[in-house]
Amino acid sequence: MLADIGLLIIRVVIGLTFIGHGSQKLFGWFGGAGPTKTGEWLESIGLHPGGKIWAILAGLFEFAGGLLFGAGFLTPIGAALIVIIMIDAIFSVHIKNGYWIDKNGFEYCFVLIAVTISVAMIGPGKYVLFYQP
């Protein structure tokens, strides 16, 4: 029972975090820049052409991945979306800064990858939005 509660906490916290980040990119919510401004930033770091398209794709991966992972529904698919976007973040933004987060490195992305893969391998636990036998 405690393991199921632990998995629920992990899933919900990570899921809501990614829903929030996706909402920032897609809708400009929670202080986010929205797709146009996020796209401009992505182009400024070398992801061009089509920065706005990349912003929308990143937002969709984050939002959908967070929703599925947090709900415990199709957890491996949600985890895969999160892992893909974190690998992209590592190689497009963070790797040049090294490992440690205080230097804008990839430490946080790496931890999220490890946790989401682990939950996908273990399973979502008993407390899920849609039961999957």
JOZI-V837032 format. One record per backbone hydrogen bond with DSSP energy under -1.0 kcal/mol. CO is the residue of the C=O (numbers start at 1). NH is the residue of the N-H. Records with the same first field share a line. If there is no record, write none. Layout:
CO = NH / NH
This chain:
1 = 5
2 = 6
3 = 7
4 = 8
5 = 9
6 = 10
7 = 11
8 = 12
9 = 13
10 = 14
11 = 15
12 = 16
13 = 17
14 = 18
15 = 19
16 = 20
17 = 21
18 = 22
19 = 23
20 = 24
21 = 25
22 = 26
23 = 27 / 29
24 = 34
29 = 32
34 = 38
35 = 39
36 = 40
37 = 41
38 = 42
39 = 43
40 = 44
41 = 45
42 = 47
43 = 46
46 = 48
50 = 54
51 = 55
52 = 56
53 = 57
54 = 58
55 = 59
56 = 60
57 = 61
58 = 62
59 = 63
60 = 64
61 = 65
62 = 66
63 = 67
64 = 68
65 = 69
66 = 70
67 = 71
68 = 72 / 73
71 = 129
74 = 78
75 = 79
76 = 80
77 = 81
78 = 82
79 = 83
80 = 84
81 = 85
82 = 86
83 = 87
84 = 88
85 = 89
86 = 90
87 = 91
88 = 92
89 = 93 / 94
90 = 95
94 = 97
95 = 98
98 = 106
99 = 107
100 = 103 / 105
101 = 104
106 = 110
107 = 111
108 = 112
109 = 113
110 = 114
111 = 115
112 = 116
113 = 117
114 = 118
115 = 119
116 = 120
117 = 121
118 = 122
119 = 123
126 = 128
